Amino acid sequence: MQQSENFKQAFMYHQNGELTKARDLYLEILKDESDNDEVWNYLGLVYFQVNDYVESEVCFKKALELNPRFYYLENLARLYLTKGEFKIAISLYEDLVKYVATYENWFNLAVAYKENHNWQDAKKAYYKALEINPNGYEAYFNLAYLALNDNSAYEATKCYKKALEIKPDDWESMYFLSLAQMQTKNYKEGLENFEARLCKQSAIVSQEKIYPNLMKSKPEWKGEDLTGKTLFTYYEAGYGDILMFYRYIPVLASMCKKLIIKPQRELASLFRENSYGAEILEIFDFESIMDFDYHIPFLSIPKVLGYENEKMFIHHDDGYIKANPAKINYYKERYFTNDKFKIGIKWQGNAHYDKERVLQVEDFFKLFEIEGTQFYSCQTFDGSEEFVKIKDKYDVIDLGSTFSNFSDTAGALQNLDLIISNDTSLVHLAGAMCKPCWVLLPHVYNWRWHEDLSKCDWYDSVKIFRQSAVGDWSDVFAQVEKELRELLNDR
């Protein structure tokens, strides 16, 4: 009777979140009832909740040894899934669904498959889970992820729409739906759903901190007539996004009395040299001297302009960004006096996300050996430390260390015959300048390159190369080497 009261007290502590007290009392009970499988299980749950997975595993296994209940096995399987030991989790869940075919068990088996890169098995398990619970939002969301991971944007669109039927206000599903739609060039719906992106809200909030009175009193531009008006647009997301969407600035500038643009500081001088009459802010003006009628985050511009589908791809025959003539000459005199075929390279952008885009500098080594070429590193920031692997082995000129902003980069790029780069801002700058560029994409690539990779819709001068298998760049560089040699032979 006393032990029963202790268990009730321990369980009450557990339910109330007083985990230390619950743990101590469970341990006290086990001194006298070492064969109490239920207490071992609950003790395992306490350890699991405080992330002590070693002790949790011991307790769950002890409970199962004493009494092989499916509930205990479910807890052990969930522990392995949480620990990232996916093969063991798969084995346990495969046994569980034979006898306890719940939505949760099928879903967790699907997660284990997905994390172990068993993509097709994961899809089947998610659909099994949905047979049990057709309103399983998480299953549809994960199925959409798997479809995108297979570059099946149409299938992803269907799954995200099903997820939104279940949770209509879920911003995350709406955002990823927009990426799938834009990958299929459905910009009419894609741009509308793209408004759910977090970077838009972050951009607005950052401006509200700088211009609190103006941002609260002046509306976001939704397409109103801008005749005689001042429009303020400000950056969000990465350099490449801003460079890509800068194509709309000539149109936007022609619509209003004054256009004010706040880009990232590194882009300010380049945009000032290509302002189309806009005022480019490098640092923020004081609110007392700042004035505008409407504001808009940068990536919302094409939506409000009413661009849909093919209209998105405004083309400028000779590019919409020009390099500073003085900087072109500066780089020409110092680095480009040779008569070789001049190739700029970059292997890494922002490595904090989309790490599959990152190349290894060693991937380029075979290209360096091609006669008649002079290679130039345009690598900056993260990844630039890798240049040490090149400098003592090959005659590659380091330009990246001379760049303080994108105006410098543009001046150097104008002297190049070709740019070969991973998916990074350098590609967008080259494309905006109409410079020949080969972009190297991972197997699972960004939405902006669309499903048809035979051409680049955004830039006439950019050619696309893509991995045929996840993580394998060898075939990409073999094709690059082949086409580079052919290009040099045809000169």
C-alpha positions in Angstrom: 0.0 0.0 0.0 2.8 2.4 0.9 4.6 1.7 -2.4 1.3 2.4 -4.3 1.0 5.8 -2.5 4.7 6.5 -3.4 4.0 5.7 -7.0 0.9 8.0 -7.1 3.1 10.8 -5.6 5.9 10.2 -8.0 3.5 10.1 -11.0 1.9 13.4 -9.7 5.4 15.0 -9.6 6.0 13.7 -13.1 2.7 15.1 -14.5 3.5 18.5 -12.9 6.9 18.7 -14.4 8.7 18.3 -11.1 11.1 15.8 -12.8 13.8 15.7 -10.1 11.4 14.8 -7.4 9.7 12.3 -9.7 13.1 10.7 -10.5 14.1 10.4 -6.9 10.9 8.8 -5.8 10.9 6.4 -8.7 14.4 5.3 -7.7 13.3 5.0 -4.1 10.4 2.7 -5.1 12.8 0.5 -7.2 15.0 -0.2 -4.1 12.1 -2.4 -2.9 10.4 -3.2 -6.2 13.3 -3.8 -8.6 11.0 -5.9 -10.8 8.4 -3.1 -11.2 8.4 -2.7 -15.0 6.0 0.3 -15.0 8.3 2.3 -12.6 11.3 1.4 -14.8 9.4 2.7 -17.8 8.4 6.0 -16.1 11.9 6.5 -14.8 13.1 6.1 -18.4 10.6 8.7 -19.5 11.9 11.2 -16.9 15.5 10.6 -18.1 14.3 11.0 -21.7 12.6 14.4 -20.9 15.9 15.7 -19.5 17.9 14.4 -22.5 19.8 11.8 -20.4 19.5 9.2 -23.2 22.0 6.8 -21.7 20.0 6.3 -18.5 16.7 6.4 -20.4 17.9 3.5 -22.7 18.9 1.4 -19.6 15.4 2.0 -18.0 13.4 1.2 -21.1 15.4 -2.0 -21.8 14.9 -3.1 -18.2 11.1 -2.5 -18.4 11.0 -4.5 -21.7 13.1 -7.3 -20.1 10.6 -7.5 -17.2 7.5 -7.2 -19.4 7.7 -7.0 -23.3 4.8 -4.5 -23.7 4.5 -2.7 -27.0 4.2 0.6 -25.1 7.7 0.2 -23.7 9.0 -0.8 -27.2 7.4 2.4 -28.6 9.3 4.5 -26.0 12.6 2.8 -26.8 12.0 3.3 -30.5 11.2 6.9 -30.0 14.4 7.3 -28.0 16.6 5.9 -30.8 14.8 8.1 -33.3 15.5 11.2 -31.1 19.1 10.1 -30.6 19.6 9.9 -34.4 20.2 6.2 -34.4 18.0 5.7 -37.3 18.8 2.2 -38.4 17.9 0.8 -34.9 14.8 3.0 -34.9 13.8 1.6 -38.3 14.2 -1.9 -37.1 12.1 -1.4 -34.0 9.3 0.6 -35.8 9.2 -2.0 -38.6 8.3 -4.6 -35.9 5.9 -2.3 -34.1 3.7 -1.5 -37.2 3.1 -5.2 -37.7 1.2 -5.3 -34.4 0.5 -1.7 -33.4 -0.3 0.0 -36.7 -1.0 3.5 -35.3 -0.6 6.8 -37.1 2.2 7.7 -34.7 4.2 4.5 -35.3 3.9 4.7 -39.1 4.8 8.4 -39.0 7.8 7.8 -36.8 8.9 5.0 -39.1 8.6 7.4 -42.0 10.7 9.9 -40.2 13.4 7.3 -39.5 13.4 6.3 -43.1 13.6 9.9 -44.2 16.5 10.8 -41.9 18.3 7.6 -43.1 17.8 8.8 -46.7 15.5 5.8 -47.5 13.3 8.2 -49.5 10.9 5.8 -51.2 10.4 3.8 -48.0 9.6 7.0 -46.2 7.0 8.0 -48.8 5.3 4.7 -48.4 5.3 4.9 -44.6 3.8 8.5 -44.7 1.0 7.3 -46.9 0.4 4.4 -44.6 0.1 6.9 -41.7 -2.4 8.9 -43.8 -4.6 5.9 -44.4 -5.0 5.8 -40.6 -5.4 9.5 -40.2 -6.2 11.4 -43.4 -5.8 14.7 -41.4 -2.2 14.1 -40.6 -0.8 17.5 -41.5 2.8 16.5 -40.6 2.7 13.6 -43.0 1.6 15.8 -45.9 4.3 18.4 -45.0 7.0 15.8 -44.9 5.8 14.2 -48.1 6.1 17.6 -49.8 9.7 17.9 -48.5 10.5 14.5 -50.0 9.0 15.5 -53.3 11.1 18.7 -53.3 14.1 16.6 -52.4 13.3 14.6 -55.6 12.9 17.8 -57.6 9.2 16.9 -58.1 7.8 20.4 -57.6 4.3 19.5 -58.9 4.0 16.6 -56.4 5.2 18.9 -53.6 2.6 21.5 -54.6 -0.2 18.9 -54.2 1.1 17.8 -50.8 1.5 21.4 -49.4 -2.0 22.2 -50.6 -3.3 19.2 -48.7 -1.4 20.3 -45.6 -3.0 23.8 -46.0 -6.5 22.2 -46.2 -5.8 20.9 -42.7 -4.0 24.0 -41.3 -5.1 26.9 -43.6 -3.1 29.5 -41.7 0.2 27.6 -41.5 2.8 30.1 -42.9 5.5 27.4 -43.2 3.4 25.3 -45.6 2.4 28.4 -47.5 6.0 29.6 -47.9 7.3 26.2 -49.1 4.3 25.9 -51.4 5.4 29.2 -53.0 8.9 27.8 -53.7 7.4 24.7 -55.3 5.1 26.9 -57.4 7.8 29.2 -58.5 10.1 26.2 -59.4 7.4 25.3 -61.9 7.2 29.0 -63.1 3.7 29.4 -61.6 4.5 32.9 -60.4 0.9 34.1 -60.3 0.2 31.9 -57.3 3.8 31.5 -56.1 4.4 35.2 -55.6 1.2 35.5 -53.6 2.2 32.7 -51.3 5.8 33.9 -51.2 4.5 36.8 -49.0 4.4 34.3 -46.1 8.3 34.3 -46.1 9.9 35.2 -42.8 12.5 37.4 -44.3 9.8 39.9 -45.4 8.6 40.3 -41.8 12.2 40.6 -40.6 12.9 43.3 -43.1 9.8 45.3 -42.1 10.6 44.9 -38.4 14.2 46.1 -38.9 13.0 49.2 -40.8 10.4 49.9 -38.0 13.3 50.0 -35.5 15.1 52.6 -37.7 12.1 54.6 -38.9 9.4 53.8 -36.3 7.2 56.8 -36.9 7.5 56.7 -40.7 6.9 53.0 -41.0 3.8 53.1 -38.8 2.3 56.1 -40.6 3.2 55.2 -44.2 1.6 52.2 -45.9 3.2 49.3 -47.6 2.8 49.7 -51.4 0.2 47.5 -52.8 0.1 48.9 -56.4 -1.3 52.4 -55.9 -0.5 55.0 -58.5 3.0 56.3 -57.7 2.8 59.5 -59.8 4.4 62.3 -57.8 5.1 59.9 -54.9 8.3 58.6 -53.2 8.7 54.9 -52.7 11.2 53.3 -50.2 12.3 49.8 -50.9 14.7 47.9 -48.6 16.7 44.6 -48.7 15.8 41.2 -47.4 17.4 37.8 -47.9 20.8 37.4 -49.5 22.9 39.2 -52.0 21.9 37.0 -54.9 18.2 37.6 -54.3 18.7 41.3 -54.4 20.9 41.2 -57.5 18.4 39.0 -59.3 15.4 41.2 -58.5 17.3 44.4 -59.2 16.2 43.9 -62.9 12.8 45.5 -61.9 14.4 48.8 -60.7 14.4 50.6 -64.1 10.6 49.9 -64.3 10.0 50.9 -60.7 12.1 54.1 -60.9 10.1 55.2 -63.9 6.8 54.9 -62.0 7.4 57.3 -59.2 8.8 60.8 -58.5 11.5 59.4 -56.3 12.7 55.9 -55.5 14.9 55.2 -52.4 16.7 51.9 -52.1 18.4 50.5 -49.1 20.5 47.5 -50.1 23.1 45.7 -48.1 26.1 47.9 -47.5 28.3 45.7 -49.8 25.9 46.3 -52.7 25.4 50.1 -52.2 28.3 51.4 -54.3 27.5 49.0 -57.2 23.8 50.1 -57.2 24.8 53.8 -57.0 26.7 53.2 -60.2 23.6 51.7 -61.7 20.9 53.7 -59.9 18.5 54.4 -62.8 17.8 57.7 -61.0 17.1 56.1 -57.6 18.7 57.3 -54.4 20.8 54.6 -52.9 21.3 54.6 -49.1 24.6 53.2 -47.9 23.9 54.1 -44.3 20.6 54.9 -42.8 19.5 58.6 -42.9 18.0 60.1 -39.7 14.3 59.8 -39.6 14.0 63.6 -39.5 15.4 63.9 -43.0 13.9 60.7 -44.4 10.6 61.0 -46.3 8.5 58.6 -48.4 4.9 57.9 -49.2 5.0 54.1 -49.5 7.4 51.4 -48.6 7.9 47.8 -49.9 10.3 44.9 -49.1 12.5 44.2 -52.1 11.3 40.7 -52.9 7.7 41.8 -53.0 8.3 44.1 -56.0 7.4 41.7 -58.9 4.2 40.7 -57.2 3.0 44.3 -56.8 4.1 45.1 -60.3 1.7 42.4 -61.4 4.3 40.2 -63.1 3.3 36.6 -63.7 5.1 33.6 -65.1 7.2 34.5 -68.1 6.8 38.2 -67.4 9.1 37.7 -64.4 12.1 37.4 -66.6 12.7 41.0 -67.7 15.8 40.7 -70.0 18.3 43.4 -70.7 20.3 42.6 -73.9 23.5 44.0 -72.5 22.8 43.5 -68.8 21.2 45.7 -66.3 24.3 46.2 -64.2 27.5 47.8 -65.5 30.9 47.9 -63.9 32.6 51.1 -63.0 35.0 51.9 -65.9 37.7 53.1 -63.5 37.6 49.8 -61.7 37.6 47.8 -64.9 40.8 49.5 -65.9 42.3 49.2 -62.4 41.9 45.4 -62.5 42.9 45.2 -66.2 46.2 46.8 -65.6 47.1 44.8 -62.5 45.8 41.3 -63.2 44.7 40.9 -66.8 47.6 41.8 -69.1 48.1 38.2 -70.2 46.6 36.8 -73.5 45.2 33.6 -71.9 41.5 32.6 -71.6 40.6 34.2 -68.3 38.3 32.2 -65.9 37.0 33.3 -62.6 36.0 30.7 -60.0 34.1 30.5 -56.7 33.4 27.4 -54.6 31.5 28.6 -51.6 28.8 31.1 -50.7 27.0 31.3 -47.4 27.7 27.9 -45.8 25.2 28.4 -42.9 22.4 27.0 -45.1 22.1 25.0 -48.3 25.4 23.3 -47.5 24.9 21.0 -50.5 25.8 23.9 -52.8 29.3 24.1 -51.4 32.1 22.8 -53.6 35.6 21.7 -52.6 38.4 23.8 -54.0 40.1 20.5 -55.0 37.2 20.0 -57.5 38.8 22.6 -59.7 42.3 21.2 -59.8 42.0 19.3 -63.1 40.7 22.5 -64.8 43.8 24.4 -63.7 45.9 22.1 -65.8 44.2 23.0 -69.0 46.6 24.8 -71.3 45.9 28.4 -72.5 43.9 29.3 -69.4 44.5 31.7 -66.5 42.3 31.1 -63.5 41.3 33.7 -60.9 39.8 33.1 -57.5 36.8 35.3 -56.7 36.2 33.6 -53.3 35.5 35.9 -50.4 34.7 35.4 -46.7 33.9 31.8 -45.8 35.9 29.5 -48.0 38.7 32.0 -48.8 41.0 30.2 -46.3 40.9 27.3 -48.8 43.0 29.3 -51.3 46.1 28.1 -49.4 45.5 24.7 -51.0 45.9 26.3 -54.5 48.6 29.0 -54.2 51.7 26.7 -53.8 50.5 24.2 -56.4 48.9 26.2 -59.3 49.2 29.6 -60.9 45.8 30.9 -59.8 45.5 34.6 -59.0 43.6 35.6 -55.9 41.2 38.4 -56.7 38.8 37.7 -53.8 41.1 39.2 -51.2 41.0 42.6 -53.2 37.2 42.9 -53.1 35.8 45.2 -50.5 32.3 45.4 -52.1 30.4 44.3 -55.2 31.6 47.3 -57.2 35.1 45.9 -57.0 33.9 42.4 -57.9 32.1 43.8 -61.0 35.2 45.7 -62.1 37.2 42.4 -62.0 34.4 40.3 -63.6 34.3 42.6 -66.7 37.8 41.5 -67.5 37.0 37.8 -67.4 36.1 35.6 -70.3 34.1 33.1 -68.2 33.0 32.6 -64.6 32.6 29.1 -63.2 30.9 29.1 -59.8 28.6 27.2 -57.4 25.1 28.7 -56.8 26.1 32.0 -55.2 25.8 35.7 -55.6 28.7 35.8 -58.1 26.5 34.0 -60.6 23.8 36.6 -60.2 26.3 39.4 -60.6 27.7 37.8 -63.7 24.2 37.2 -65.2 23.2 40.8 -64.4 26.3 42.0 -66.3 25.6 39.6 -69.2 29.0 37.9 -68.6 29.3 34.2 -69.6 28.9 32.1 -66.5 28.6 28.4 -65.8 26.7 27.7 -62.6 27.2 24.3 -60.9 24.1 23.1 -59.1 23.6 20.3 -56.5 21.2 17.5 -57.3 18.5 19.2 -55.2 18.6 22.7 -56.5 17.1 26.1 -55.6 13.6 27.0 -57.0 14.9 29.8 -59.2 16.6 27.5 -61.7 13.2 25.9 -62.5 12.5 22.4 -63.6 13.8 22.8 -67.2 17.6 23.1 -66.7 18.3 23.3 -70.4 18.4 27.1 -70.2 18.5 29.8 -67.5 15.3 31.8 -67.6 16.8 34.7 -65.6 20.1 35.3 -67.4 20.9 34.7 -71.1 24.6 34.4 -70.3 24.3 31.7 -67.7 24.6 28.0 -68.5 23.5 25.3 -66.0 25.4 22.2 -64.9 23.8 19.9 -62.3 24.8 16.8 -60.2 23.2 13.6 -61.5 23.5 12.1 -58.0 23.4 13.7 -54.5 26.8 14.8 -53.3 28.7 13.7 -56.5 30.4 16.6 -58.2 32.7 14.4 -60.3 30.3 14.1 -63.3 29.7 17.9 -63.2 33.3 18.7 -63.4 33.9 16.1 -66.1 31.2 17.8 -68.2 32.7 21.2 -67.4 36.2 20.1 -68.4 34.8 18.6 -71.6 33.0 21.8 -72.6 35.8 24.0 -71.6 38.2 22.2 -73.8 35.8 22.4 -76.7 35.3 26.1 -76.1 39.1 26.7 -76.2 39.5 24.6 -79.3 36.9 26.7 -81.1 38.5 30.0 -80.3 
